Amino acid sequence: MSLGQSLNGISDQASLVLGDLNNDSLVDLVISGTKGTRILDIYMNNGSEFVLNESMGGYGTTKGSLGLIDYDKDGDLDIGQTGLGDSSYVSRIFNNN
């Protein structure tokens, strides 16, 4: 096994999940943690690397987990998140539109 790509600077008990968020048959990546501030970053796979598509500052969690499910049954994966937010534990669902 060899390292395909390194995503540097994300720390503090980060979590990640892989899945095809845009139905292009390529596995995309969602990561939550801290990078100076709490972040929830969505990286899309362009066939050769993961490219940052959206950074949702302030929505990151630590000590938690991420999951993907088609929560609203519209044919695309939505993001489920739990963990420690700024001051309390949170559970969220982000709809993928």
TIDREN-178002 format. One record per atom (N, C-alpha, C): residue number from 1; residue in one letter; atom name; x negated, y negated, z negated. Coordinates in Angstrom, 1 decimal, decimal comma, padded with zeros to 4 digits. Atoms other than C-alpha are relative to their C-alpha. Example, Ala and Ser with C-alpha at 12.3 -4.5 7.8 and 13.67 -1.06 7.14 Angstrom:
<node 1 A N <-000,9 001,2 000,0>> <node 1 A CA <-012,3 004,5 -007,8>> <node 1 A C <-000,9 -001,2 000,0>> <node 2 S N <000,9 001,1 000,0>> <node 2 S CA <-013,7 001,1 -007,1>> <node 2 S C <000,8 -001,1 -000,8>> 
! end
This chain:
<node 1 M N <-000,8 001,2 000,0>> <node 1 M CA <000,0 000,0 000,0>> <node 1 M C <-000,9 -001,2 000,0>> <node 2 S N <000,8 001,2 000,0>> <node 2 S CA <-001,3 -003,5 000,7>> <node 2 S C <001,0 -001,2 -000,2>> <node 3 L N <-000,8 001,2 000,3>> <node 3 L CA <-000,1 -007,0 -000,3>> <node 3 L C <000,4 -000,6 001,3>> <node 4 G N <-000,6 000,6 -001,2>> <node 4 G CA <002,2 -008,4 002,4>> <node 4 G C <000,0 -001,5 000,0>> <node 5 Q N <-000,1 001,4 000,2>> <node 5 Q CA <002,7 -011,9 001,0>> <node 5 Q C <000,0 -000,3 -001,4>> <node 6 S N <000,0 000,4 001,4>> <node 6 S CA <002,0 -013,7 -002,2>> <node 6 S C <000,8 -001,3 -000,2>> <node 7 L N <-000,7 001,3 000,3>> <node 7 L CA <004,4 -016,3 -003,7>> <node 7 L C <-000,5 -000,5 -001,3>> <node 8 N N <000,7 000,5 001,1>> <node 8 N CA <002,3 -018,2 -006,1>> <node 8 N C <000,8 -001,1 -000,8>> <node 9 G N <-000,5 001,1 000,8>> <node 9 G CA <003,2 -020,5 -009,0>> <node 9 G C <001,2 000,3 -000,8>> <node 10 I N <-001,2 -000,3 000,7>> <node 10 I CA <006,3 -018,8 -010,3>> <node 10 I C <-000,4 000,9 -001,2>> <node 11 S N <000,4 -000,6 001,2>> <node 11 S CA <006,0 -017,7 -013,9>> <node 11 S C <001,1 000,1 -001,0>> <node 12 D N <-000,9 000,0 001,2>> <node 12 D CA <007,6 -017,2 -017,3>> <node 12 D C <001,1 001,0 000,1>> <node 13 Q N <-000,9 -001,1 000,0>> <node 13 Q CA <009,3 -013,8 -017,1>> <node 13 Q C <001,0 -000,2 001,2>> <node 14 A N <-000,8 000,2 -001,2>> <node 14 A CA <010,6 -014,3 -013,5>> <node 14 A C <000,7 001,3 000,4>> <node 15 S N <-000,7 -001,1 -000,5>> <node 15 S CA <013,0 -012,0 -011,8>> <node 15 S C <000,2 -000,2 001,5>> <node 16 L N <-000,3 000,1 -001,5>> <node 16 L CA <013,6 -011,2 -008,1>> <node 16 L C <000,9 001,1 000,4>> <node 17 V N <-000,9 -001,0 -000,6>> <node 17 V CA <016,0 -009,3 -005,9>> <node 17 V C <-000,2 -000,1 001,5>> <node 18 L N <000,1 000,0 -001,4>> <node 18 L CA <015,8 -008,3 -002,3>> <node 18 L C <001,3 000,5 000,6>> <node 19 G N <-001,2 -000,4 -000,7>> <node 19 G CA <018,7 -008,0 000,2>> <node 19 G C <000,1 -000,9 001,2>> <node 20 D N <-000,2 000,8 -001,3>> <node 20 D CA <019,9 -009,2 003,6>> <node 20 D C <001,1 -001,0 -000,2>> <node 21 L N <-001,0 001,1 000,4>> <node 21 L CA <021,6 -012,5 002,7>> <node 21 L C <000,7 -000,6 001,3>> <node 22 N N <-000,6 000,7 -001,2>> <node 22 N CA <022,2 -013,7 006,3>> <node 22 N C <000,4 001,1 001,1>> <node 23 N N <-000,4 -001,1 -000,9>> <node 23 N CA <023,1 -010,3 008,0>> <node 23 N C <-000,7 000,0 001,3>> <node 24 D N <000,8 -000,1 -001,2>> <node 24 D CA <020,2 -010,4 010,4>> <node 24 D C <-000,9 001,3 000,0>> <node 25 S N <000,7 -001,3 000,1>> <node 25 S CA <019,0 -006,9 009,4>> <node 25 S C <-001,5 -000,1 -000,6>> <node 26 L N <001,3 000,2 000,7>> <node 26 L CA <015,9 -008,4 007,6>> <node 26 L C <000,2 -000,2 -001,5>> <node 27 V N <-000,1 000,1 001,4>> <node 27 V CA <015,4 -008,2 003,9>> <node 27 V C <-000,5 -001,4 -000,5>> <node 28 D N <000,4 001,3 000,5>> <node 28 D CA <015,4 -011,6 002,2>> <node 28 D C <-000,2 000,1 -001,5>> <node 29 L N <000,4 -000,1 001,4>> <node 29 L CA <014,3 -012,5 -001,3>> <node 29 L C <000,5 -001,2 -000,8>> <node 30 V N <-000,4 001,1 000,9>> <node 30 V CA <015,7 -014,5 -004,2>> <node 30 V C <-000,8 000,2 -001,3>> <node 31 I N <000,8 -000,1 001,2>> <node 31 I CA <013,5 -015,3 -007,2>> <node 31 I C <000,4 -001,1 -001,0>> <node 32 S N <-000,4 000,9 001,0>> <node 32 S CA <014,3 -017,0 -010,5>> <node 32 S C <-001,1 000,0 -001,1>> <node 33 G N <001,0 000,1 001,0>> <node 33 G CA <011,9 -018,3 -013,1>> <node 33 G C <-000,4 -001,5 -000,2>> <node 34 T N <000,5 001,4 000,2>> <node 34 T CA <009,8 -021,4 -013,8>> <node 34 T C <-001,2 -000,3 000,9>> <node 35 K N <001,1 000,5 -000,8>> <node 35 K CA <007,5 -023,4 -011,6>> <node 35 K C <-000,2 -001,5 -000,5>> <node 36 G N <000,0 001,4 000,6>> <node 36 G CA <007,0 -026,5 -013,9>> <node 36 G C <001,4 -000,2 -000,6>> <node 37 T N <-001,4 000,1 000,4>> <node 37 T CA <010,8 -026,6 -014,1>> <node 37 T C <000,7 001,3 000,4>> <node 38 R N <-000,7 -001,3 -000,4>> <node 38 R CA <013,4 -023,8 -013,8>> <node 38 R C <000,4 -000,1 001,4>> <node 39 I N <-000,3 -000,1 -001,5>> <node 39 I CA <013,9 -022,7 -010,2>> <node 39 I C <000,8 001,3 000,3>> <node 40 L N <-000,6 -001,1 -000,7>> <node 40 L CA <016,1 -020,4 -008,2>> <node 40 L C <-000,3 -000,2 001,4>> <node 41 D N <000,4 000,2 -001,4>> <node 41 D CA <014,5 -020,0 -004,8>> <node 41 D C <000,5 001,1 000,9>> <node 42 I N <-000,5 -001,0 -001,0>> <node 42 I CA <015,9 -018,3 -001,8>> <node 42 I C <-000,9 000,0 001,2>> <node 43 Y N <000,9 -000,1 -001,1>> <node 43 Y CA <013,4 -017,1 000,8>> <node 43 Y C <000,6 000,9 001,1>> <node 44 M N <-000,5 -000,7 -001,1>> <node 44 M CA <014,6 -015,9 004,2>> <node 44 M C <-001,2 000,7 000,8>> <node 45 N N <001,0 -000,8 -000,8>> <node 45 N CA <012,6 -013,2 006,2>> <node 45 N C <000,2 -000,4 001,5>> <node 46 N N <-000,1 000,4 -001,4>> <node 46 N CA <011,8 -014,4 009,7>> <node 46 N C <-000,6 001,1 000,9>> <node 47 G N <000,5 -001,1 -000,7>> <node 47 G CA <010,4 -011,0 010,7>> <node 47 G C <-001,5 000,2 -000,2>> <node 48 S N <001,4 -000,1 000,3>> <node 48 S CA <006,8 -011,7 009,7>> <node 48 S C <-000,4 -000,5 -001,4>> <node 49 E N <000,3 000,5 001,3>> <node 49 E CA <007,0 -013,6 006,4>> <node 49 E C <001,3 -000,5 -000,6>> <node 50 F N <-001,1 000,7 000,8>> <node 50 F CA <009,3 -015,0 003,7>> <node 50 F C <-000,2 -001,5 000,1>> <node 51 V N <000,0 001,5 -000,1>> <node 51 V CA <010,1 -018,7 004,3>> <node 51 V C <001,0 -000,6 -001,0>> <node 52 L N <-000,9 000,6 000,9>> <node 52 L CA <011,6 -020,9 001,6>> <node 52 L C <001,1 -000,6 000,7>> <node 53 N N <-001,2 000,5 -000,7>> <node 53 N CA <015,2 -021,6 002,7>> <node 53 N C <000,7 -001,0 -000,9>> <node 54 E N <-000,7 000,9 000,9>> <node 54 E CA <016,6 -023,2 -000,4>> <node 54 E C <-000,6 000,1 -001,4>> <node 55 S N <000,5 000,1 001,4>> <node 55 S CA <015,3 -024,3 -003,8>> <node 55 S C <001,0 -000,6 -000,9>> <node 56 M N <-001,0 000,5 000,9>> <node 56 M CA <017,9 -024,7 -006,5>> <node 56 M C <-000,6 -000,4 -001,3>> <node 57 G N <000,7 000,4 001,3>> <node 57 G CA <016,0 -026,6 -009,2>> <node 57 G C <001,1 -000,1 -001,1>> <node 58 G N <-000,9 000,1 001,1>> <node 58 G CA <017,6 -026,4 -012,6>> <node 58 G C <000,8 001,2 -000,2>> <node 59 Y N <-000,9 -001,2 000,2>> <node 59 Y CA <019,4 -023,1 -012,0>> <node 59 Y C <-000,9 001,2 -000,3>> <node 60 G N <000,8 -001,2 000,3>> <node 60 G CA <016,4 -020,8 -012,8>> <node 60 G C <000,3 000,5 -001,4>> <node 61 T N <-000,1 -000,6 001,3>> <node 61 T CA <016,5 -018,5 -015,7>> <node 61 T C <-001,3 000,8 -000,3>> <node 62 T N <001,1 -001,0 000,4>> <node 62 T CA <013,9 -016,5 -017,7>> <node 62 T C <000,7 001,1 -000,8>> <node 63 K N <-000,5 -001,1 000,8>> <node 63 K CA <014,4 -013,3 -019,6>> <node 63 K C <001,3 000,5 000,5>> <node 64 G N <-001,3 -000,4 -000,6>> <node 64 G CA <017,2 -012,3 -017,2>> <node 64 G C <-000,2 000,9 001,2>> <node 65 S N <000,0 -000,8 -001,2>> <node 65 S CA <018,0 -010,6 -014,0>> <node 65 S C <000,8 -000,6 001,1>> <node 66 L N <-000,8 000,4 -001,2>> <node 66 L CA <019,4 -011,1 -010,5>> <node 66 L C <000,5 001,2 000,7>> <node 67 G N <-000,6 -001,1 -000,8>> <node 67 G CA <021,7 -009,0 -008,4>> <node 67 G C <000,7 -000,5 001,2>> <node 68 L N <-000,7 000,4 -001,2>> <node 68 L CA <023,3 -009,1 -005,0>> <node 68 L C <001,2 000,9 000,2>> <node 69 I N <-001,3 -000,7 -000,2>> <node 69 I CA <026,9 -008,1 -004,3>> <node 69 I C <000,9 -000,9 000,9>> <node 70 D N <-001,0 000,7 -000,7>> <node 70 D CA <029,6 -009,1 -001,9>> <node 70 D C <001,2 -000,3 -000,9>> <node 71 Y N <-001,0 000,3 001,0>> <node 71 Y CA <031,6 -010,7 -004,7>> <node 71 Y C <001,4 -000,4 000,6>> <node 72 D N <-001,3 000,6 -000,6>> <node 72 D CA <034,2 -012,5 -002,5>> <node 72 D C <000,4 000,8 001,2>> <node 73 K N <-000,4 -000,9 -001,1>> <node 73 K CA <034,4 -009,7 000,1>> <node 73 K C <000,1 -000,7 001,3>> <node 74 D N <000,0 000,7 -001,3>> <node 74 D CA <033,5 -012,0 003,0>> <node 74 D C <-001,0 000,5 001,0>> <node 75 G N <001,0 -000,6 -000,9>> <node 75 G CA <030,8 -009,8 004,5>> <node 75 G C <-001,4 -000,4 -000,2>> <node 76 D N <001,4 000,3 000,3>> <node 76 D CA <027,7 -011,4 003,0>> <node 76 D C <-000,2 000,1 -001,5>> <node 77 L N <000,3 -000,2 001,4>> <node 77 L CA <025,9 -010,9 -000,2>> <node 77 L C <-000,1 -001,3 -000,8>> <node 78 D N <000,0 001,1 000,9>> <node 78 D CA <026,4 -013,3 -003,1>> <node 78 D C <-001,0 000,3 -001,1>> <node 79 I N <001,0 -000,2 001,0>> <node 79 I CA <023,9 -013,8 -005,9>> <node 79 I C <000,6 -000,1 -001,4>> <node 80 G N <-000,4 000,0 001,4>> <node 80 G CA <024,6 -012,8 -009,5>> <node 80 G C <-001,3 -000,3 -000,8>> <node 81 Q N <001,2 000,4 000,8>> <node 81 Q CA <022,3 -014,2 -012,2>> <node 81 Q C <000,4 000,0 -001,5>> <node 82 T N <-000,1 000,1 001,5>> <node 82 T CA <021,9 -013,8 -016,0>> <node 82 T C <-001,3 -000,4 -000,5>> <node 83 G N <001,3 000,3 000,7>> <node 83 G CA <019,3 -015,0 -018,4>> <node 83 G C <000,1 -001,3 -000,8>> <node 84 L N <000,1 001,2 000,8>> <node 84 L CA <018,1 -017,9 -020,5>> <node 84 L C <-000,2 -001,2 000,9>> <node 85 G N <000,1 001,3 -000,7>> <node 85 G CA <018,8 -021,3 -019,0>> <node 85 G C <-000,8 -001,0 -000,8>> <node 86 D N <000,7 001,1 000,7>> <node 86 D CA <017,6 -024,6 -020,4>> <node 86 D C <000,1 000,2 -001,5>> <node 87 S N <-000,2 -000,1 001,5>> <node 87 S CA <019,1 -024,0 -023,9>> <node 87 S C <000,9 001,1 -000,5>> <node 88 S N <-000,8 -001,1 000,4>> <node 88 S CA <021,4 -021,0 -023,8>> <node 88 S C <000,0 001,1 001,1>> <node 89 Y N <-000,1 -001,1 -001,0>> <node 89 Y CA <022,0 -017,7 -022,0>> <node 89 Y C <001,2 -000,3 000,9>> <node 90 V N <-001,1 000,3 -001,0>> <node 90 V CA <024,1 -018,0 -018,8>> <node 90 V C <000,2 001,3 000,8>> <node 91 S N <-000,3 -001,0 -001,1>> <node 91 S CA <025,8 -015,7 -016,3>> <node 91 S C <000,7 -000,8 001,1>> <node 92 R N <-000,5 000,8 -001,1>> <node 92 R CA <026,5 -017,1 -012,9>> <node 92 R C <000,2 000,9 001,3>> <node 93 I N <-000,1 -000,6 -001,4>> <node 93 I CA <027,7 -016,1 -009,4>> <node 93 I C <-000,1 -001,1 001,0>> <node 94 F N <000,2 000,9 -001,1>> <node 94 F CA <026,5 -018,1 -006,4>> <node 94 F C <000,6 000,6 001,3>> <node 95 N N <-000,7 -000,5 -001,3>> <node 95 N CA <028,8 -017,7 -003,3>> <node 95 N C <-000,9 -000,4 001,2>> <node 96 N N <000,7 000,1 -001,2>> <node 96 N CA <026,9 -017,2 -000,1>> <node 96 N C <001,0 -000,4 001,1>> <node 97 N N <-001,0 000,4 -001,0>> <node 97 N CA <028,8 -019,2 002,5>> <node 97 N C <-000,6 000,0 001,4>> 
! end
